[in-house]
Amino acid sequence: MIRLPELLAPAGSPQALHSAIAAGADAVYLSGKRFGARKFAANFDHKAMTEAIDYAHLRGVKVYVTVNTLIREDELLDLAEYLVQLYDLGADAILLQDLGAASLARQLVPDLERHASTQMTIHNLPGALYAAQGSFNRVVLAREVTIEEIKRWGQKMEKAGLGLEVFVHGALCYSYSGQCLLSSAIGGRSGNRGMCAQPCRKPYVLMHGRKDEYGRP
């Protein structure tokens, strides 16, 4: 008997959530107004998050919430309150990048599933098994991982009690799973803080030659 995988769809807004569920998604992932890697999406405030989780659960669809930015020390109290809030709202899991945030979640809301975000850049079996040792329930593999590698690792990850998630559609970052620092360096907008300006997708011209009297190439 063939076991169908869970079909998980992104939902950056209430409209996208409704569309994903109508199209047959088994689960959706979305972000609140804080700590999500897509800061400039519409996302969900507290009221909208409550309605989204209720709407999905009434239709048998799970809701995973992204808490996958790197966390500053001065944000820990806000993060703790947010994690408890998500648990109270009935979120089915949270996606994490920051190991400190993962440790905090494990202490505060141990019954809330923790998924290792693709931004943790787990691209080999030792990395996945490390996540299992850290009590993650699922690993979202880096998008650079090949089908052959996924096949080789699948059984070992299952034995470790670790769920496996892979992207089948979407943009592929030029760096390892979004770890490029170019946006931060040239624009002050860090992808690890949810604000990547996607400088790798801008048009560039390679220029080479002598400079004129004004210093222009």
Residue pairs with C-beta under 8 A, 6 or more apart in sequence:
6 26
6 27
6 62
7 24
7 25
7 26
7 27
8 25
8 26
8 27
8 28
8 29
8 64
8 165
9 20
9 23
9 25
9 27
9 28
9 29
10 16
10 20
10 28
10 29
10 30
10 170
11 17
11 20
11 28
11 29
11 30
11 52
12 30
12 31
12 38
12 41
12 42
12 43
13 41
13 42
13 43
14 42
14 44
14 48
14 51
14 52
17 28
17 30
17 52
17 55
17 56
18 55
20 28
21 28
21 55
21 56
21 59
21 61
25 61
26 61
26 62
27 61
27 62
27 63
27 64
27 92
28 56
28 61
28 62
28 63
28 64
29 63
29 64
29 65
29 66
29 95
30 43
30 44
30 49
30 52
30 63
30 64
30 65
30 66
31 37
31 38
31 41
31 43
31 44
31 65
31 66
32 43
32 44
32 45
32 46
32 49
32 65
32 82
32 86
33 43
33 44
33 45
34 78
34 82
35 66
35 67
35 68
35 69
35 71
35 75
35 79
35 82
35 101
35 194
36 43
36 66
36 67
36 68
36 69
36 194
37 66
37 68
37 69
37 97
37 117
37 119
37 178
37 191
37 192
37 194
38 66
38 194
39 193
39 194
39 195
40 194
40 195
44 52
46 85
49 65
49 86
49 89
50 89
52 63
53 63
53 89
53 90
53 91
54 90
56 62
56 63
57 63
57 90
62 92
62 93
63 90
63 91
63 92
64 91
64 92
64 93
64 94
64 95
64 115
65 86
65 91
65 93
65 94
65 95
66 94
66 95
66 117
67 79
67 82
67 83
67 86
67 94
67 95
67 96
67 101
67 105
68 95
68 96
68 97
68 98
68 117
68 119
69 97
69 98
69 192
69 193
69 194
70 97
70 98
70 190
70 192
70 193
71 79
71 98
71 100
71 101
76 100
76 104
79 101
79 104
80 104
80 108
83 94
83 104
83 105
83 108
83 109
83 112
84 108
84 109
86 94
86 109
86 112
87 108
87 109
87 111
87 112
91 112
92 113
93 112
93 113
93 114
93 115
93 137
93 138
94 105
94 112
94 113
94 114
94 115
95 115
95 116
95 117
95 140
96 102
96 105
96 114
96 115
96 116
96 117
96 120
96 136
97 117
97 119
97 120
97 192
99 134
102 114
102 116
102 134
102 136
105 112
105 114
106 114
106 135
113 137
113 138
114 135
114 136
114 137
114 138
115 136
115 137
115 138
115 139
115 140
115 163
115 165
116 122
116 131
116 136
116 138
116 139
116 140
117 140
118 140
118 141
118 142
118 143
118 167
118 177
118 178
119 177
119 178
119 179
119 192
120 127
120 131
120 139
120 140
120 177
121 127
121 142
121 176
121 177
121 179
122 128
122 130
122 131
122 139
122 140
122 141
122 142
123 141
123 142
123 144
123 145
123 176
123 177
124 149
125 152
125 153
125 156
125 157
127 139
128 139
128 141
128 153
128 157
128 160
128 162
128 164
129 156
129 157
129 160
129 162
131 139
131 162
132 139
132 157
132 160
132 161
132 162
136 162
137 161
137 162
137 163
138 162
138 163
138 164
138 165
139 157
139 162
139 163
139 164
139 165
140 165
140 166
140 167
141 150
141 164
141 165
141 166
142 176
142 177
143 166
143 167
143 170
143 172
143 173
143 177
144 172
144 176
144 177
145 166
150 164
150 166
153 164
154 164
157 163
157 164
158 164
173 179
173 180
173 191
173 200
174 180
174 200
175 200
178 191
178 192
178 196
179 191
179 192
180 191
180 196
180 200
181 190
181 191
182 199
182 200
183 189
183 190
183 191
183 195
183 196
183 197
183 198
183 199
184 190
184 191
184 192
186 199
187 197
187 199
189 195
189 196
189 197
190 196
207 217
208 217
209 217
210 217
211 217
